[in-house]
Amino acid sequence: MPAACYNKFAVKSEQLKVLPAKPGVYLFKDNEGKVIYVGKAANLNSRVRSYFGAPSNLSSKIQRLVSKIQDFEFVVTNSEQEALILECNMIKKYTPRYNVRLKDNKTFPYLKIDINEDWPGVYITRRVQKDGARYFGPFASAGSVRKTLRLIKKIFPFRSCSKRIEGKDKRPCLDYYIHRCLGPCIGAVEKQEYHDVINQVILFLQGKQELILRELNTKMKAAAQQLQFERAALLRDQINAIGKVIEGQRIAITLQGEKDVIGLAQNEKQAYVELFSIRNNKLISQDHFIMEGIQGESPGQIMTSFVKQYYASASYIPPLILLQHPVDEPAVLSEWLEQQRGSRVELQVPQRGAKKKLVDTAAENAAQGLELAQAKEMKVETISSGLQELKNRLHLPKMPRRIECYDVSNIQGALAVGSMVVLEKGWPKPAHYRRFRIKTVTGADDYAMIQETLRRRFKRGLTGEGTWAIIPDLVLIDGGKGQLNAALEVRQELGLDSIPMVSLAKENEEVFIPGDPQPVYIAKDSPALHILQRARDEAHRFAISYHRKLRHKEVIASALDNIPGIGPKRKKALLKKLGSIQAIKEASLEELSQTEGITPVLAKKVKEYLKDSSTL
């Protein structure tokens, strides 16, 4: 044992004598008073003393921990279960260096539905309170909880606003018109009907979609019998959307009941834990979590730490949890989980059969996720070296952390558009993307279009408006020397000579800088060139997608405008009711006749024209 460890034993010997033989939690501290480890013990006296015994009995990680201990504290509890709860809370509070811990576990997001409100919404929160609301989670990240929220918002028409609802607003928001909200703000829905939708959301998040489908099918048939075709169509679309979700959640093995399945993979630095939540033989969620501080820990110890820390804050605990590796003290953990759930909870490490296949699937996903995470870390290093090479090769004043790339798209000058995409530290930043409908250029003049796009972008930037005011470290133009020279004219015109500009010509992937007729040499396999290519390709994709969208709108407009008897008002009514030309084409005569201003005779004309039209 290192001398430092012997010294600490001498320092702690008097304190060790007063340790009680009772359950509790102990906290080890370093010379700065910082908590570096939190542990749980059935017997504080014997457990804490074990750290200061013979070094041959200690792992290398524990030896490193002991060498840092300058002081310790302990808290006596009434039971091991209480000690376990307190240990979880202490790890969350202090995030000790030598504990295996969930990464960023302080801020896991949840979905919250306050069923006590008159007009409940579904919100993202990071605080679980005992306020009577329903909570679902925790989710691994803000991205995964937003994905779930977007999904249920597409299926269920609940309100997404936070305004006070009195039912007296003159106009609803856009969600009402696209059937994403029932319009309580304008009094368009009764309170009971709205709460029925919220109950459906809760059932959906619990994995009970079949119950929802039965209810919606009953309502759809009733609406059809009452000739409420629009309502029946909306219910039909809702049923189809839920059906697609169920199909995606089906698993290939038949296991009844509710369960969580946990698999993991680890490397020297971290562990990647995959969690499947199965309800009614459907995989309703699949999420992953990162565990840190795992150096020197066995898979079983990592699994134990995850189970304790995750279920300490989980909004729901199933009766069965399938594990890839056995946990430490399974009886204590099971008893604690049962207290949390209020009924029996079983921890299993299956060895064969369908349960084993499920665990193997979770473990395989964890291994692939860890491999992807490692690749991403390597990519970060590669991007960093690529940005440094760009700085050197292009003679930039600083590292190009923000790159803006510009492209234009048109067909012989028609429907011309410009695009601006942004890379921050080599990664796309879609929230800062911008697109421009070219207004001042006649004909297919790419140079002038580039100039209009840049002029409009940087004039907005000079006014200091929001993200427009952010000055890029590098502007990349899609094109050769001609496009670059056109861009440089705008830069000089606006007095922005301090902003570096270069261009990337696609034919030979040549990079041009101002004042040099020859391209800058950048190797074809260089990460620096890959960053520029990524920005250029993204700008091209963004411009093309906007151009296609405008062309599609023109096709829609011309298709309806050519139908005798369909003017702007009736065209708007049809599109508002049915959403698209394809939907109008597929609608029945009865559905078309339900549209304001569309008579049965006119509905027949619409059907006949769209059937024969070659434009669609």
HUCORJO-V465367 format. One record per pair of residues at least 24 apart in sequence whose C-alpha atoms are under 7 Angstrom apart, sorted by the first residue. I is the first residue (numbers start at 1). GAP is how many residues later the second one is. If there is no record, write none. Layout:
i->{I	I}
gap->{GAP	GAP}
This chain:
i->{1	4	5	5	8	9	16	19	19	20	20	21	22	23	23	23	23	23	23	24	24	24	24	24	25	25	25	25	25	26	26	26	26	27	27	27	28	28	28	28	29	29	29	29	30	30	30	30	31	35	35	36	36	36	37	37	37	37	38	38	38	38	38	39	40	40	40	42	61	65	81	81	88	88	88	97	98	99	100	100	100	100	100	100	101	101	101	101	102	102	102	102	103	103	103	108	108	108	108	109	109	109	109	109	110	110	110	110	110	110	111	111	111	112	121	121	121	135	136	137	137	138	138	140	140	140	153	154	155	155	156	156	156	157	157	158	158	158	207	207	207	213	229	230	249	249	249	250	250	250	251	251	251	253	254	255	256	256	257	258	258	258	259	259	259	259	260	260	260	260	261	261	261	261	261	262	262	262	262	262	263	263	263	263	263	263	264	264	265	265	265	265	268	269	269	270	272	272	272	273	274	274	274	274	275	276	299	300	300	300	300	301	301	303	304	317	319	319	319	320	320	320	321	321	321	322	322	322	322	323	323	323	324	324	325	382	383	383	386	386	387	389	390	396	400	400	401	401	402	402	402	403	403	403	403	404	404	404	404	405	405	405	405	405	405	406	406	406	406	407	407	407	407	407	408	408	408	408	409	409	409	410	412	412	413	413	413	415	415	417	417	418	418	419	419	419	420	421	421	423	426	432	447	447	450	451	451	451	455	473	473	474	474	474	475	475	475	476	476	476	477	477	477	478	478	478	478	479	479	479	479	480	480	481	555	556	559	563	563	570	585}
gap->{54	63	61	62	62	43	33	25	26	24	25	24	54	53	54	55	56	57	60	50	51	52	53	59	49	50	51	58	62	46	47	48	49	45	46	47	41	43	44	45	40	41	42	43	38	39	40	41	39	59	61	60	61	62	59	60	61	62	49	52	53	58	61	48	43	44	47	38	235	33	251	255	220	221	224	196	195	194	191	192	193	194	202	205	190	191	192	204	188	189	190	204	187	188	189	30	31	32	33	29	30	32	33	36	25	26	27	28	29	35	24	25	26	24	37	38	39	180	179	177	178	176	177	147	148	149	27	26	83	86	24	41	45	24	25	24	39	40	72	73	77	26	362	361	33	34	35	31	32	33	30	31	32	101	27	26	24	25	24	60	61	62	59	60	61	62	58	60	61	62	60	61	62	98	101	60	61	62	97	100	60	61	96	99	100	103	99	102	98	101	102	105	27	25	26	24	94	97	98	93	88	89	91	92	87	86	26	25	26	27	28	26	27	24	24	24	25	26	27	25	26	27	25	26	27	25	26	27	37	25	26	36	25	35	24	145	43	144	141	142	141	139	138	104	73	74	24	72	70	71	72	69	70	71	72	68	70	71	72	70	71	72	130	131	134	70	71	72	133	70	71	132	133	136	38	41	42	135	134	135	138	137	31	32	29	30	31	132	135	126	130	35	125	120	123	124	119	117	118	112	105	35	36	39	37	35	36	39	35	26	27	25	26	27	25	26	27	25	26	27	25	26	27	25	26	27	58	24	25	26	27	24	25	31	60	25	56	43	46	27	25}
